[in-house]
């Protein structure tokens, strides 16, 4: 009896080498076994039926009732270095939908936003890596957009850093399930080093710098020369740097961070944001020399 993925691959190579390409099927079977979505015995059955009817591995598994479309998507994402997470098996919040539902309608909309940012800012031919994610009011979904965009840029193979510059009510450490004992505030105050950046192991090429201990003077810290110097240092290590900021209505921190980054994306929420507040934010950033690369309406 065949009991493991290696034996299955060996058997498949021995019996079916002349009738079909084996690499893709074997790799897919191994991935599904390791993830617990398929047993060794079920894989052997699929391989036999695949040989008999000359179908694809995934199609055969679905026809036998052993696999679902979601299983196939999961295996393909692993094969093509496009990993995503399974619910209940990661500390990353399910609000980070790009990490859990990469083929959903919401994530497709976020991919379209990512493409626009590449054309308008990151891929403009000038060496640009930092972008502030801002909003006029609290509750507009700025942190949600920043987190999901960070995942999507990392899935492009871009070395991506997400900085939580909201040192009032930080959220990124909660969204990614990481510690927040040290981070941006410690670096800007000279108490910590850039080693506070935390790699999100489950998501390829993504790192997060949490806000750190909440300071009494966040705007002053962002206004110090240490912040732009930190961004310059990080630009040699990361291709994309996204900065989550506090809402403009309450604090000026967001505009300070945007001025350091050089550009900003404005987030608004449907049926929540006020047109006047958004207009004031855009005008004030333009007067400060910040390029507003675009605005996005968050409907979720």
Buried (B, 14 or more C-beta within 10 A) or exposed (E): EBEEBEEBBEBBEEEBEEEBEBEBBBBBBBBBBEBEBBEBEBBBBBBBBBBEEEBBBBBBBBBEEBBEEEBBBBBBBBEEEBBBBBEEEBEBBEBBBBBBBBEEEBBEBBBEBBEBBBEBBBEEEEEBBBBBBBBBBBEBBBBBBBBBBBBBBBBBEBBBBBBBBBBBEBBBBBBBBBEBEBBBBBBBBEEBEEEBBBEBEBBBBBBBBBBBBEBEEBBEBBBBEBBBEBBEEBBEEBBBBBBBBBBBBEBBBBBBBBBBBBBBBBBBBEEEBEEEBBEBBBEBBEEEEBBBBBBBEBEB
